[in-house]
Amino acid sequence: MPDIRIRRLQRSGLPIDTVDMARFLIGKTLVHDLPDRSRLAGRIVETEAYIVGDPAGHAYRGPTLRNQSLFLKRGRAYVYFIYGSCYCLNVSSETHGVGAGVLLRALEPLEGIAEMERKRGTTMLGDLARGPGRLSQAMQVDLRFDGVDLCTDPRLWLGTETAPTDRLGKSVRIGITKNTHRLLRFYERGNPFVSGPKHLQG
């Protein structure tokens, strides 16, 4: 696949609201420029909002050493390790000192697909970055990137759309046990790279 023209998102263009951010990021890109000058890139097709005061969110009990990145100004990475096996990547989404974030749940791979396949150990395109753990593995995101500025970091950053976003869907979030009724998961309807049960893919 040829290189795709992607421009870095500016913080001034990011909404200062977690739900708005979760919607806004659908169709945008996540880019990881590797040390060998190759690039991994994917189109964001699924997000979940973890709003201010959300008992399902990591910021609920206030800042700690683990979650302090969620309390940074919007556009910073919050990375955490889960289930003893994988990392999850979130984007901080409010003003400095206010804890909330958007979980990136799925990407449509755009660039560096062969390298994603190598890291994921599969050639099944649809499974490379479908689900937050797979996404981080495919994009080579781990705790080294916790707290980085996704608007200015030279390695990991958020970029503009590469194609128009189709219909936006919303549903309850996946895999949580608190505040389960809220429709805070957003995704591109009909996109085959969206994760989750079929009845939540729309």
C-alpha positions in Angstrom: 0.0 0.0 0.0 1.5 3.4 -0.9 2.2 6.1 1.7 -1.0 8.0 2.7 -0.9 11.7 3.4 -1.8 12.2 7.0 -1.5 15.5 8.9 -1.0 15.7 12.6 -4.0 16.9 14.6 -3.6 20.1 16.6 -4.7 20.3 20.2 -6.7 23.4 19.3 -8.9 21.3 17.1 -9.6 18.7 19.8 -12.9 19.0 21.7 -12.8 19.6 25.4 -15.4 17.0 26.3 -15.0 13.2 26.6 -18.1 12.2 24.7 -17.4 14.7 22.0 -13.8 13.5 21.8 -14.9 9.8 21.4 -17.1 10.8 18.5 -14.5 13.1 17.0 -11.8 10.4 16.9 -13.9 8.1 14.7 -12.3 8.3 11.3 -9.1 9.9 12.5 -5.8 8.1 12.4 -3.3 6.7 14.9 0.3 6.8 13.6 3.5 5.2 15.0 6.7 6.3 13.3 9.2 3.6 14.1 13.0 4.2 14.6 13.8 2.6 11.2 11.7 5.3 9.5 8.9 2.9 8.7 5.4 3.7 9.7 2.4 2.0 11.3 -0.9 3.7 10.8 -4.6 2.8 11.2 -7.9 4.5 10.9 -9.8 4.7 14.2 -13.2 3.0 13.8 -14.3 2.4 17.4 -13.9 4.2 20.7 -15.4 4.3 24.2 -15.8 7.3 26.4 -15.0 7.2 30.1 -16.5 10.4 31.3 -15.8 12.6 34.4 -17.1 10.9 37.5 -17.6 7.5 35.7 -17.4 4.6 38.2 -16.2 2.4 35.2 -13.3 4.7 34.5 -9.8 4.6 35.9 -10.0 8.2 37.0 -13.0 7.7 39.3 -11.1 7.6 42.6 -8.7 10.5 41.7 -5.1 10.7 40.4 -2.6 7.9 41.2 0.8 7.0 39.9 -0.9 4.6 37.4 -3.6 6.9 36.1 -2.1 10.4 36.3 -2.0 10.7 32.5 -5.8 10.8 32.4 -5.6 14.1 34.3 -3.4 15.8 31.7 -4.7 18.2 29.2 -6.6 16.7 26.3 -4.6 14.8 23.7 -2.2 12.8 25.9 -1.8 9.1 25.9 -2.9 6.9 28.8 -1.5 3.4 28.5 -2.2 0.6 31.0 -1.5 -3.1 31.3 -4.5 -5.4 31.7 -5.3 -9.1 32.1 -1.5 -9.8 32.5 -1.1 -9.9 28.8 -1.9 -6.7 26.9 -1.9 -2.9 26.8 -4.8 -0.5 26.2 -4.4 3.0 24.7 -6.6 5.9 25.8 -6.6 9.6 24.9 -7.1 12.1 27.7 -10.1 14.3 26.9 -10.6 17.1 29.3 -8.7 20.1 30.8 -5.6 19.6 33.0 -6.5 18.2 36.4 -9.8 16.7 35.2 -9.7 12.9 34.8 -11.4 11.3 31.9 -10.4 9.6 28.6 -11.3 7.8 25.4 -10.3 4.2 24.9 -9.3 3.3 21.3 -11.0 0.0 20.7 -10.3 -0.8 17.0 -8.4 0.4 14.0 -8.6 -0.2 10.2 -5.0 -0.9 9.2 -3.6 1.5 6.6 0.2 1.4 6.6 2.8 -1.1 7.9 0.5 -4.0 7.6 3.3 -6.6 7.1 4.9 -5.4 10.3 1.5 -5.5 12.1 1.1 -9.1 10.9 4.6 -10.0 12.2 3.9 -8.5 15.7 0.4 -10.0 15.9 1.4 -13.4 14.5 -1.4 -13.5 12.0 -2.2 -12.6 8.4 -5.9 -12.2 9.1 -6.3 -8.5 8.2 -9.6 -8.2 10.1 -8.0 -9.3 13.4 -4.9 -7.2 13.3 -6.2 -4.3 15.4 -9.8 -5.3 16.3 -10.1 -4.9 20.0 -8.0 -2.7 22.3 -5.3 -5.3 23.2 -4.8 -6.3 19.6 -4.7 -2.6 18.6 -1.8 -1.8 21.0 0.1 -4.9 19.9 -0.3 -4.2 16.2 0.7 -0.5 16.8 3.6 -1.5 19.1 2.2 0.6 22.0 3.2 -0.2 25.6 4.0 1.7 28.8 6.8 3.6 27.2 4.1 5.8 25.6 2.1 6.5 28.8 1.8 10.3 29.1 3.1 11.2 25.6 1.6 14.2 23.9 -0.3 12.7 20.9 -0.3 16.2 19.2 3.5 16.7 19.4 5.3 13.4 20.0 7.5 12.5 17.0 6.8 8.8 17.4 3.1 8.2 18.4 0.5 10.7 17.2 -3.0 11.4 16.1 -3.7 12.3 12.5 -6.4 13.6 10.2 -9.0 11.5 8.3 -7.8 9.7 5.2 -11.4 9.0 4.0 -14.9 10.2 4.8 -16.4 8.7 7.9 -19.5 6.6 7.2 -22.6 6.5 9.5 -21.7 6.8 13.2 -23.2 4.2 15.6 -23.4 4.1 19.4 -24.0 1.5 22.0 -23.3 0.4 25.5 -19.6 -0.2 26.4 -18.0 -3.6 26.3 -16.6 -5.7 29.1 -17.5 -3.4 32.1 -19.5 -4.0 35.2 -20.3 -0.5 36.3 -22.4 2.3 34.6 -23.2 -0.3 32.0 -26.4 1.3 30.6 -24.7 4.4 29.2 -24.4 4.6 25.4 -20.7 5.7 25.4 -19.3 3.4 22.7 -19.0 4.9 19.2 -18.1 3.2 16.0 -18.4 3.4 12.2 -21.4 1.4 11.2 -20.8 -1.4 8.8 -17.0 -1.3 9.1 -15.6 -4.8 9.3 -12.8 -3.8 11.6 -15.1 -2.9 14.5 -14.9 -5.2 17.5 -17.4 -6.7 19.9 -20.5 -8.9 19.5 -22.4 -8.8 16.2 -25.4 -7.2 17.8 -23.3 -4.2 18.8 -21.7 -3.7 15.5 -24.7 -2.4 13.6 
